[in-house]
Amino acid sequence: MKKLSIIGMPMDLGQMRRGVDMGPSAIRYAGIYEKLEGLFDEIKDWGDISIGRPGVVIDPNTNLKNLNLVVQKNEILATKVSKIVEEGSFPLILGGDHSIAIGTLAGLAKHYRNLGIIWFDAHGDLNTVETSPSGNIHGMPLAASLGLGHKFLTNVGGITPKVEAENTVIIGARALDEGEKRLIKEKKIKVFTMHEIDRLGMTKVIEETILYLKTKTDGVHLSFDLDGLDPSDAPGVGTPVNGGVSYRESHLAMEMLAEANLITSAEFVEVNPILDEKNKTALAAVALMGSLFGEKLL
């Protein structure tokens, strides 16, 4: 029996632009159930995790914004994700800013010895306290999940690291801070920047990604930031970067991952309806989910 469980994580604490907390609602409004109901035997919606409306708290020692609240809410998410996996269901998390990946991966790490991750994003999200230009935690979740950064972030879920650098693939990167570039080289993280996507084509990139992860992982999580797409296709994101992955290339990537039966969990994050055009970005997210879960054109 093929089961899907959906959790909304309407958190905007990891960055400073309001609106991304409405992402889960926008994705639901864009027709996620209608898109996915024929692709699963059972779909359960766990609703949204309550975030509240706290004021911004900046840690005086680290400049990190909303550190304690981000940790607290991600602990709740980790517990729920772990329960979904225990029930034999596919966890699908709707963001929210990308800091929610800390909680998602914390919940998954309890069930996989060699978890792999595909980080589909314009950014590396590999900053730490020392390298972050802003103190925004949504630029740190991959680093934290690799066991790098503030101990409150790395220890969410009680497991660190959640994923190893050699089981990590970043796709679509085109805006990396200097500290992130150094970390990628130091840890030998596999990255397909837009240069590689342009040069090799998305088909080759996904073939190489599947080959790289399939034999050495016992599960692969897809963390899909909508700013990985070009802003012309996904304008409703907080940190758009020109020259991104096209709508059709993204569909091809999802279709190939579906054919490979590689992905065991997923999250779609950073949809910001306030910055969007007629819910275009949420509609793109839902369409891409359809492809990821095996929807066919014919």
C-alpha positions in Angstrom: 0.0 0.0 0.0 1.5 3.3 -1.1 0.9 5.9 1.6 1.7 9.7 1.7 1.7 11.9 4.8 1.8 15.7 4.4 3.0 18.1 7.1 2.8 21.9 6.7 5.6 23.8 8.4 4.7 27.5 8.1 7.9 28.8 9.6 9.5 32.1 8.6 11.9 32.4 11.5 15.0 31.4 9.6 15.0 34.6 7.5 13.6 38.2 7.6 11.1 38.4 4.7 7.6 37.8 5.8 5.2 35.7 3.7 7.0 32.3 3.4 4.8 31.2 6.4 1.9 31.2 4.0 3.7 28.7 1.7 1.9 25.5 2.9 -1.5 27.2 2.5 -0.6 28.4 -1.0 0.6 24.9 -2.0 -2.7 23.3 -0.7 -4.7 26.0 -2.5 -2.8 25.2 -5.7 -4.4 21.7 -5.7 -1.9 19.3 -4.1 -4.6 16.8 -3.2 -6.2 16.7 -6.6 -2.7 16.3 -8.1 -1.6 13.5 -5.9 -4.7 11.6 -4.9 -4.5 9.2 -7.9 -0.8 8.5 -7.2 -1.3 7.1 -3.7 -3.6 4.6 -2.0 -3.8 6.8 1.0 -3.0 10.4 1.7 -3.0 11.7 5.3 -2.7 15.4 6.0 -1.2 16.0 9.5 -2.0 19.7 9.2 0.3 22.6 10.1 2.8 22.7 13.0 1.9 25.8 15.0 4.6 28.4 14.8 2.9 31.5 16.3 3.9 35.1 15.7 7.0 35.8 17.8 9.1 38.9 17.4 12.6 38.6 16.0 15.2 37.5 18.6 18.8 38.0 17.8 21.4 36.1 19.8 23.9 38.6 21.0 26.8 36.2 20.9 26.3 34.7 17.5 24.1 37.1 15.6 21.8 34.2 14.8 18.1 35.1 14.4 15.4 33.2 16.4 17.9 30.4 17.3 15.9 28.9 20.2 12.6 29.0 18.4 14.0 27.5 15.2 15.4 24.7 17.3 12.2 24.2 19.3 10.0 24.0 16.2 12.3 21.8 14.3 12.3 19.3 17.2 8.5 19.1 16.9 8.9 18.5 13.1 11.6 15.9 13.7 9.2 13.9 16.0 6.4 14.0 13.5 8.6 13.0 10.5 10.0 10.1 12.5 6.4 8.9 13.3 5.4 9.0 9.6 8.4 6.9 8.7 7.5 4.4 11.5 4.0 4.2 9.9 5.5 3.2 6.6 4.3 6.4 4.9 6.2 8.8 2.6 6.9 12.1 4.4 6.1 15.2 2.4 6.8 18.5 4.2 5.6 21.9 2.9 7.6 25.0 3.9 8.2 27.5 5.2 11.7 28.7 4.9 14.6 26.2 4.3 15.6 26.1 8.0 12.8 23.5 8.3 15.1 20.9 6.7 17.0 20.7 10.0 13.9 19.1 11.6 13.0 17.0 8.5 16.5 15.4 8.4 16.6 15.0 12.2 13.4 12.9 12.0 14.7 10.9 9.0 18.2 10.2 10.5 16.6 8.0 13.2 15.6 5.5 10.5 18.5 5.5 8.0 22.1 4.5 8.6 23.3 6.0 5.2 20.8 8.7 4.4 21.5 10.5 1.1 20.3 14.0 0.2 19.6 15.9 -3.0 19.6 19.6 -2.3 17.9 21.3 -5.2 18.7 25.0 -4.6 20.2 28.2 -6.0 22.2 28.4 -2.7 24.4 26.0 -0.8 22.8 26.6 2.6 26.2 25.6 4.0 26.9 28.7 6.2 27.8 28.5 9.8 28.0 31.2 12.5 31.5 32.1 11.3 30.7 32.4 7.6 27.1 33.7 7.5 26.8 37.3 6.2 23.3 37.7 7.7 22.8 35.3 10.7 19.7 33.9 8.9 19.4 30.2 9.8 17.7 29.4 6.4 21.2 29.7 5.0 22.6 27.0 7.4 20.4 23.9 7.3 22.6 21.7 5.1 25.7 22.7 7.2 23.8 21.9 10.4 22.7 18.5 9.0 26.3 17.7 8.1 27.2 18.4 11.8 28.7 21.8 11.2 27.6 25.0 13.0 26.0 26.0 16.2 25.6 23.0 18.6 21.9 23.8 19.1 21.3 23.4 15.4 23.5 20.4 14.8 22.0 18.5 17.8 18.3 18.8 16.8 16.9 15.2 17.2 19.9 14.1 19.2 21.8 12.8 16.2 24.7 14.5 14.5 25.6 14.4 11.7 22.2 13.5 10.0 23.9 13.0 6.6 27.5 12.6 5.5 29.1 15.0 3.0 29.8 12.1 0.6 26.1 11.3 0.5 25.1 14.8 -0.5 24.4 16.3 -3.9 23.6 19.9 -4.6 21.8 20.7 -7.9 21.2 24.2 -9.3 23.7 26.2 -7.3 24.5 29.7 -8.6 24.9 31.9 -5.4 27.5 30.6 -3.0 29.2 32.6 -0.3 33.0 32.4 0.1 32.8 30.2 3.2 30.5 27.8 1.5 32.8 27.5 -1.5 35.7 26.6 0.9 33.5 24.1 2.7 32.4 22.4 -0.5 36.0 21.9 -1.6 37.2 20.8 1.9 34.4 18.2 2.3 34.4 17.3 -1.4 30.6 17.8 -1.7 29.2 16.9 -5.1 27.8 20.0 -6.6 26.1 20.5 -10.0 26.1 24.3 -10.5 24.2 25.9 -13.3 27.4 25.7 -15.3 27.3 21.9 -15.2 23.6 21.9 -15.9 24.1 24.1 -18.9 27.1 22.1 -20.1 26.0 18.5 -19.4 22.2 18.9 -19.6 19.8 17.9 -16.9 19.6 14.3 -18.1 23.3 13.7 -17.5 23.2 15.5 -14.1 20.4 13.3 -12.8 21.9 10.2 -14.2 25.2 11.0 -12.4 23.3 11.9 -9.2 21.4 8.6 -9.2 24.6 6.6 -9.9 26.4 8.5 -7.2 23.8 7.9 -4.5 22.0 4.7 -5.3 24.5 2.0 -4.2 25.7 3.7 -1.0 22.5 5.0 0.6 19.5 3.3 2.2 17.2 6.2 1.6 17.4 9.6 -0.3 15.7 12.8 0.8 14.9 15.5 -1.7 15.1 19.0 -0.3 13.6 21.2 -3.0 13.9 25.0 -2.7 11.7 26.7 -5.2 14.4 29.3 -5.8 16.3 26.6 -7.6 14.1 27.4 -10.5 14.6 30.5 -12.6 12.6 33.5 -11.2 10.7 33.7 -14.4 9.2 30.3 -13.5 9.1 30.7 -9.8 8.9 34.4 -8.8 7.4 33.8 -5.4 10.6 33.1 -3.4 12.4 35.2 -0.9 15.9 35.0 -2.4 15.5 34.8 -6.2 18.7 34.4 -8.3 18.6 34.9 -12.1 19.8 32.2 -14.5 18.2 29.2 -12.8 16.8 25.8 -13.7 13.9 26.0 -16.1 10.4 24.7 -15.4 10.8 21.9 -17.9 14.3 20.9 -16.8 12.9 20.6 -13.2 10.1 18.4 -14.4 12.6 16.2 -16.2 14.7 15.9 -13.0 11.6 14.9 -11.0 10.5 12.4 -13.7 13.9 10.7 -13.8 14.0 10.5 -10.0 10.5 8.9 -10.1 11.6 6.3 -12.7 14.7 5.5 -10.5 12.5 5.0 -7.5 15.2 6.7 -5.5 13.4 9.3 -3.3 12.1 8.2 0.1 11.1 11.6 1.5 10.8 15.1 0.3 10.2 18.7 1.2 9.3 21.7 -0.9 10.2 25.1 0.7 10.5 28.8 0.3 7.2 29.4 -1.5 6.3 33.0 -0.7 2.8 34.0 -2.0 3.3 37.7 -1.1 6.0 37.9 -3.7 4.3 35.6 -6.2 2.3 36.2 -9.3 -1.2 34.5 -9.2 0.2 31.7 -7.1 2.5 30.7 -9.9 5.3 29.3 -7.7 3.0 27.1 -5.6 1.4 25.8 -8.8 4.9 25.0 -10.0 5.6 23.2 -6.8 2.5 21.1 -7.0 3.2 20.2 -10.7 6.7 19.1 -9.8 5.4 16.9 -7.0 3.2 15.2 -9.5 6.2 14.4 -11.6 8.2 13.3 -8.6 5.5 10.8 -7.6 5.1 9.3 -11.0 2.5 11.3 -12.9 2.9 10.6 -16.6 2.2 12.7 -19.6 0.9 9.6 -21.5 
